[in-house]
Amino acid sequence: MTEKTELEYKWDVPSVSVFPLFLKAAVSSGAHAGEATAVNNRDFYFDTASSDFEKRGLVPRLRKCGGGYELTVKSSGGVVNGLAERREYTFPLSARTFGQARRMACRIISERFFTCEERELRHLFEINCRRRIYTINYCGATAEMALDNVRTLVCGRSLHMLETELEYIAGNRGQFSVLAAEITRLSGCRAQYLSKVATARGLLKLFETAGGTR
């Protein structure tokens, strides 16, 4: 298990053609960018019928990445001027199937957070993300830049989103913030005010209020 405070800046991206501007902006600011790593993540978000996670300010996510699974539980929180700061707990799962991963996740939640039975879990939405990741080094700060091409599935509907994230990894946090400001200025893109997860939650409530099906 790993535990950390996640600190990341987010930007809305109007089209795929804009993605290169973010990397170019970072390099123009004096940062060094490593080679790209491509990953495909499939994320499943859930709660109980009584919204026990939401009431506790927690956001659980079961992720299928490569040939494995992991459970991540984050503290809930919004994006302020493009910056998201949350507590994050990640648990690798030795599961081969989604069913096994779900059962393992439920056991971990019961041990670490609150008692929860698998039959109580309710699927909320799914987020599929094709991601290109670059390690960025800037004035003593190390970060990861992720260019995300996202497909969100909620209540039988599909929503396409694009976003860029810059996540703090180590080093000088002040310079990390300076780099984010420079990227905003040079890319011409606005800071994000509503994350993909918050967007999916909003759509879920809208569709359910209107009589949508899960």
C-alpha angles and dihedrals in degrees: 000000000000125000126193146142106258113218118181142153119221133199132191113238119207097199142358089252089067095060094087090057091069095055090043090051092052093050092045088055090058100264125139116228124202127214118294122260117202120212135170117211128189111197127192119196121198146166136176124272087255092051091240093162094049091049089054093047093248131134114199121198130185109203130196106202121170107321096333145064136231136185119222124186117190133183110249119250141139134245114263115196088337095309123117120188119182142151111250133196119188126190121188111220125213091214129135098192136038091246092055091047091051092052092047091048091052092051092050092048091051091049098044108026118012139326110282132167122212093236089060094060118106123197111233107177144323129236120197115193132189102198137186113198128198127186108228125199118192129167095324096323125109120202142161121235115204124192105201128199102189136192115189120198116199130158091347093307129111127218125189118212137172125203142158124219131194110195124193112236107168146326130039110016092189092058089046088060091045090054091050091052091050092050090052091050098045099039094048090220123132126243114258118252100180121043124218090254092051089048091052091049091051092050091047092055091044094051094044091049088051091049099263120163128238 
